[in-house]
Amino acid sequence: MMNEELDNQLNNDWFEDNEGQLSVDVIETPTEIIIRSAIAGVSVNDLDINVTNDTVTVRGTREKCQVADQETVHIEECYWGNFSRSVVLPCHIKPDETDAVLKNGILNITLKKVEPSSNVQVLNLDDL
C-alpha cells in the first residue's frame, strides 16, 4: 500500500509540471500545408496559435469537469490541463495568410505556401 501511494504521488507530481502533447496530422497540397488536430472540449478562447514562416505552435487548455462528492471515478483516461505542440513545416509559408477553424472538435490550420522563385539572376563575372 505504501509503494502504491508513493507511485501515485510521484506520477501526479511529474504530470503537474508537464504539458500534454497535441496529436496532429500534417498534410501538404501543391499550394498549402494543412495541420489538423482533434481537440474536443477545448474552447477557442483557450487556444493560442503562433505561426512563423517555418513553424506552427498550438497551445491550449482542456478544463477538467469537477466530480461531485457523491460521484466515484472508475476510469480516467482523458488528458486534462495544458497541452502544446510545435510543428516544423516541410516548406516556408506566408504567416499572414493563415486560416484556423475549430469545428466539431477538429482544429484545421491552413497555411499558404511561399511560391518558389523561378527567376535566377546570373552574374557576369567577366565584366568585373
Order of alpha helices (4+ residues) and beta strands (2+ residues): alpha-beta-beta-beta-beta-beta-beta-beta-beta
